[in-house]
């Protein structure tokens, strides 16, 4: 009878909206007993880790209140103007620290780059963005975070799988699961890998018998390199060029499905700033336009490496910041040639509203509250079709 009830509870849990399950710590405790514990027993049988997890979570039930606040804050977050992503002081700090690491970790970085064929400067830029070279580390309990996200997040089935990956990793590597720390999104270690990413892509580069993305610089950097390699990084390509356009090229031509070779873009009048040339050996390679803030900021031609960076974090601004910081570490410390203009601050719900309206006629790439290239392009097409200035940026 109890098994039947558990099945019914599981079906209801999966189908009902998340807020219903985030209103009471009693409901959370009930979920632990009637949903999570049976799942753990089914997957791990009588392994001792089941009792450890059960006891740890029940002894820390009050932490659900903290997570609820974090989740609520995320849902109400504003989409700030893109320029705030490129705080000059912080960029300078990351650049200077990155240059020091090029020297201090020269041997490790050269060895990793030779094996994985991923430019070391991008490894350092990602490391800088994620945890500022390990100086800013997540402090939340990973087991609590992932169990609570499995319970109350809109993507709770996704996080339930991540919880199982965490348990698998702890068992396989004989790690005390109660001691693992995570971000509020469940990301682990200095490269901020989700547990599934940790299991699939992290490597024991220093050959000490442990995969350690928490303290081993070799494992951290090699794991990032392995991730980028597996998603198609091509060391023969530049990641992108900041460019200026002729008036005949509209912002709605953005996106990888409008890719052309650099030589074709040159014929259309696209050029670099201050007389800089495109790399001669790059002219036949495919690049696409990218307008991270519509017409209100820098404009780039980006290669497939840019989209590989987005596999690490599916954000245009994140990938752009990695490329920007990597260039500054590798070359000279320059600013954007085209300045970021001040734009209107929008809430996620406001962006969702615009996407819902636009998606009736245009491809926005989904309704997710994020201003990706398909949403920017949809705005531009809407503006073109309604004889408005084509900005490819809200408001419409």
C-alpha positions, 0 to 999 in steps of 0.5 A: 500500500505504501509503495502505491502511495509513494508512486502517486506522490511521485506523479503529483510531485512531478506534475505540480508547479514548484511553488506548492512544494516550497511553502512548508518545511513539513512538506519538504520533510515529507518529500524526503521520506516519501520521494527522495529516500525511496529513490535513493534506496532504489538506486543505491540499495543498502549502501551506507551513504543513504543513511548519511544523506537522510540524517544530514538533510533532516538535521538541516531542514531549516536551510530550506528557508535560506534556499527559498530566499535565494530562489525567490531573489533569482526569480525577481532578478533584473536584467541589468544593462550589459556594460555592468558585466564589464566592470573596468576595475574587476576586468583589470584585476582579472587581467593582472592576476591572469598575467601573473598565472601565465608566468607562475603556472607556465609549465602546467599551462604549456603541458595542458595546452599541448595535450588538449589544444586549447589556448591557455589564456581562455582557461585562465579567463574562465577560471577568473570568471568562475572563482577569481582563480580560486579566491572566491569559493562557494560556501553552501552545502552541496547536498543540501542545495541539490536536494532542495533544488530537487524539491522546489525548483522549476527544474527539479527533475534536472536537479534530482539527476544532478544530485545522483551524479553528486552521490555517484562521484562521492561514492566512486572517489570516497569523498565525504559528501557532507563536506562538498560545497556548492554555489546556490545553483549546485555548481562545484569547485573552482571551475564551477562544474555541475555534478554531471559535468564533473563526472563526465569531463573532470580529469586527474591531470596531476595523477595523484589518484584523485579528481580534485577541482577544489584545490589542484590547479592542474586538475582544475585547468585541465578539466576546463580544457577537456570540457572545451575540447569535447565541445569543439574548441579549435585552436586554429581559430580566433574567438572573435573580432570587434568590428565596425559596420556599414549602414547597409548591415542591420543588426537582425543579421546576427547569429550563426545561421547568418555566418559568412567567411571573413573575406565575404564580410570584408567585401560587405564593408566590415572592418576592424578598428584603428586599421587592424587587419583580420588574420590572413590565415583566418579569411576563409573561416566562418564568422557570424555577427554578434550584437551583445547589446543591440546597437548600443554597444560593441559589435563582434564577428565571432567564430564557432569558438565563441559558441563553444564558450557558451557551452560552458555558460549559455550567456553571450555576455559570459562568453564575450567576457571570457574572450575579452579577458583572454585577449587582455591577458594574452595581448595588451590591456585595451578597452572596447573600441565602441562604448557601451551605452546606458540601456533600460534596466528590465526585469526578467518578467518584462523580457518574458512578456516581450518574448511572448508577444514576439514569438507569435511571429518571430523566433525568439529562441524560447521564452526564458527571460534572457536576451539571446541573439534570437530574441535580439534578432526578433526585436530587430525584425519586428522593428523593421516590419513596423518601420521603427529604428532597428536597435535589436534591443528592448524596448521594442 
